[in-house]
Amino acid sequence: KLAEARRMYTQALQGKGEAFRTHKFLYIPALNTISNFSNLYSKIKRKNKAKIIYIKALTNFVTL
């Protein structure tokens, strides 16, 4: 079950990652989602990807 959960996490992250790269999110719920995905990347040991996403969310929070 852990392998299946990891696969599902990865699949969700990849799909959302495409959306994050092509849009600038300027409302709080979307930025919270981006931050949550950063946390997920961190939990699955993809620290560099987590940092990139977290910085994007933080930058957009600052511009609000």
Helices and strands as residue ranges (DSSP letters): H 2-22, H 28-43, H 47-63
